[in-house]
C-alpha cells in the first residue's frame, strides 16, 4: 500500500468548481430529470390505473381482506395511534 506523499496531487480537487456557474451559462434543458418529470399515472381502456416511471410500470391496486377491518375502523385506529404520538 502506498502512503500519501506531500507532493501527491488530488486530481478530483482539480475539477471541483470553486464558484457556482452563472445562470446565463446554464441550459434549462440540460439538467437531471426529477421524479416529478418522469413519473406519470395512466389509466387503460378497462379503467385499470398504472404508475409509470422510466421503464417501470406498476399496476395500482388496493387489497383488503374479505373479513378484515372496514375503512372506517382503519382510519379510526390510525387517528388514535397518531394522537398518542403527540406530546
Order of alpha helices (4+ residues) and beta strands (2+ residues): alpha-alpha-beta-beta-beta-alpha
